[in-house]
Amino acid sequence: MERPQTARLRFRFTHLAWANLGAQSAEQIGVAAATLFAVLGLGAGAGEIGTLQTVQTLPYLLLSIPAGVLADRVSKRRLMTVARRSARSPWRPCSPSSSPAAPPSPCSR
């Protein structure tokens, strides 16, 4: 019989694994869709497709090693907090304001 804590951890890990699979799949579909749109919609040639693929891949190439070094040097709690907050930041302007004097949200138009 499993301990409740182990079962809960397995449950959370399974959710994390499926979320990661979904995010990676969406990213790859986006890369393929951008390439297809460039070829079929814009009539891009081989040189333009190569440039597009380079521009899409370059941030990972340049930032993965420094991000890994940074992740090894800072506290894990702080790293996860910053990552979670930065992941939410694009939607923050659409969140409801707690101040009655705040201007209307750009999402309410």
N, C-alpha and C positions, 0 to 999 in steps of 0.2 A: 504494500500500500504506500502510495506517495504521500509525502508531507504536504500540507496545504500551501506552504510557501513555495515549494518546488513546482507544484501544479500552477500556481499563479504566475511564477516566472516563465514557465513554458508557454502559458497563454499569452503573456505580454510579448515574448519573443516571437511567437507565431504571428501576432499582429504586426510587429515590426518587420518581420521578414516579408509578409505579403504587401505591406505598404512600400517597402523598398523595391520589391518586384514591380509593383504598379508604377512607381516613379521612374524606374529605369526603363520600363517598357514605353511609357509616355515620352520620355526623352528621345528614345530611338525612333519612335514614330514621328516625332517632331523633326528630327534630322532628315529622315526619309521624305517627309512631306515638303520640307523646304527645298530639297533637291529636286523632287518631282515638279514642284511649282516653278522653280527656276528653269527647268528644261521645257516643260510643256506649256507653261503660261507665259514665260518671258523669252523663250527661245535661246537660252544660255548655251554656250558651247563648252567644250572640255576645259578650257582655261578658266572660264568663270565658275564652273562647278568646282574645280580644284581650289580656287580662291575661297569660295563659299565654305567648302569643307575645312579648309585651313582656319578660317575665321571662327568657325564653330568649335573647332578642336583646340585652338591655341590657348584659351583660358585654362583648360584642364592641364595642358602641358606646362604652362608657366606657373600655375598656382598650386598644384597638388603637392609638390615637395615642400614649399614654404608652409602651406597649411598643415601638413603632417608634422613638421618640426614644431610649429606653434602648438598644435594639439598635444604633442608630447611634453611640452614645457609648462603649460598652464594647468590649473586645477580642472578636473573633469566636470565638476559641478558648474563652474563658471563658464566653461566652454559650451556645455549643453544649454545653459540659460541664454547665452548670447546667440547661439545658433537658433534656438526656438524663437527668440524675439525677432531676430532678423528675418526668419522665415515668415513671420506674420506681418512684417512691416509694409509690404505692398498693399495690404488690405486695411491697414489701420485708418486711412482717411474715410473708409466706408463704415467704420464702427460708430455706433450711436454715441453722442456726446453726453457727458453727465452735467454739463453746464447749460442752463436755460438761455444764457446770453450768447452762446456760441453760434457762429454762422451755420447755415444749413450745410449738410453733408453733400459733397459732389455726387454721391450716389442716389440722392433723393430727387434729382431732377428728372 
